[in-house]
Amino acid sequence: MNTQPRFSTRRLAAAGLIAAVYAAATLLLPIPQYLGVQFRVAEAMTLLPFLFPEAIPGLVVGCFLANFLGSPIVLDWLFGTLATLLAALITRRMPNPYLAAVPPVLCNAVIVGAEIAWFEVQSGAAFWPAFGLNALMVGAGEAAVCVLLGIPLLRLLPRIPTLRGRLSARSNTIQ
């Protein structure tokens, strides 16, 4: 029987650290991160739930803070955070790190793409072409970050001696 609390102080601290790193990386890096093509470097961290369950609340809080402090669009505070929450929950269930990159790409492409399209055209027939274009642009930026930075991050973390004991057994599936 596991006597360790489900969400210990150590895990809470790790979630807080993940939130802080995500928000800081989003707010401080001079890279396009709102509207249109997004290359949000912090999104590489959206693959962390594959290894750390505490990454889920950390990413959600970090995304909300980054959107709240960096975007004047209230919809982004809500729907950007929702996309991160859904992606993190699904990523946690992925069977391998390569498939772990798929939920953040799809969730952000669909949810954030729709959010940007709605912001641009509100409603009517023009929504669907705007949605398609924005979903493609957001998805492309998300895919680039998740594949080029996120997967290497997942491969690097199990090699760090201090993290080896803290990673889930899934870290053994990373080659």
N, C-alpha and C positions, 0 to 999 in steps of 0.2 A: 504494500500500500504506500502511495506517495504521501509523505507527511509535509512536503514543501507546499506553501500556499500557491494557489493557482497563479496569482500575480503578485510576486514578492516585491520588496522594496528595491531589490537589484533590477528587476524587470521594469519597474516603474521608472527608475533612474535611466535605464537604457532607452525607454520610450521617450522620456524627456530629452535625452541627448539627440536621438534621431529627429525629434521635432525641431530642436534648435538648429541642427545642421541643415535640415531641409529648408527651413525658413531663411536662415542666413545665406545659404547658397543661392536661393531664389532671389532674395532681395539685394544681395551685394554684387552678384556677377553681372557685368554689363553685356548681357546677351538677350535677344528678343525672347520674352517669356510670357507675354500677354497678347492676346488677339493674333490672328493670322498664323504664320509659321512660328512655332514655339520650339525652342531648343533649350528647355529647362533642364540644366545639368542635374539638379536635385532629383529629377524623375528617374535617374539611374537607381536611386534608393527604393523605388517602388517594387523592386525585385526582392528586397530584404525579407518580406514576410515568408518567402520560401524557406529561409533559414531561421528567422526569429519571429515568433508570434507577437512579441512586444513591439515589433515594427509597425503593426497595424494601427494601434492608437497613436503611435509616434508620427507616422506619416499623415494621418488624418489631422492631427493638431498642427503639425508643421505646415501642411498645405493650407489649412484655414488661416493660420497666422500670415503666411506669405501672401495669400489672396486678399485678406482683410487689410494688410498694411501696404500692399503694392498695387491693388486694383481698386478704382473707384466704383466698379460695377458690382452691385449687391448680388446679382445673379451668379457672378463668379465666386463669391464667397460661399454660396450654397451649392451650386452645381459642380464647380471645380472640386470642392471638398467631397461631394457625393461620388464623383467619378473616382477619386482617389480611394475612398472607402470601399466601393464595390471592387475596384481593381485589386486592392490589398487582400480582401476576403477571398477572392477567386485565386489570386496568385498563391496564397497559402496552400491551396488544394492541388496545385499543379504537380504532375509526376516528375518533372525534371526542370532544370534551370532554363533550358531553351524555350520550353513552353511557358515558363513563368513570365516571360517577356510579352506574351500575347495579351493577357487581360489588361495591363495598363494601356497598351496601344489601342485596343478596341474600345475600352470604356472611355478613354479620353477623346478618341476620334468621334464617337457617337455623341456623348454627353456634352463635351466642350464644343464640338463642331456645331451641335444644335443650339447651344447657348450663344455662340458668336453669330450664327445665322439669324437667330431671333433678334439679337441686339441690332444687327444691321438692317433687317427688313421687316421685323415684327411679325408679319403674317402674309397670307396670300400666296399666289403662284410663285413669286420670286423667292419664297423661303426655301423650296427644295433645291434649286440650283445653288443657292448660297450655302445651304447645309452640305451638299455634296462637295463643294469646293473647300469649305472650312474643315469638314471631316477629313478630307484627303490631306490638307496641309497640317492639321494638328496631328493626325495619325503618322504622317511621314516624319515630323519632328520627334514625336514620341518613340517611334520605331528606331530612329537613329540613336537616340539617347539610350534606350533600353538595350539595344544590340551592341552598340559600340562602347558603352560605359557600364551598363547594368550587368550584363553577363560576365565581363571580366571582373567586376566587383564581386560577384558571387563566387567566382573561381579563386579570387585572392583571399577572401576572408577565412576559409578553412585552413589556410597556410599560416595564419597568425597564431603563434603558440597560446597567447592568453585567451583567444576566442575558442580554441578547439573544444574545451570542456563545456562551453555555453551553447554551442551550435546544436541544432536538432540533428537527429540521426540522418536526416535527409542530406546533410553535407557530404555524406559518403557517396552520393549519386553524382557528385560533380567531378568531372575529369579534368 
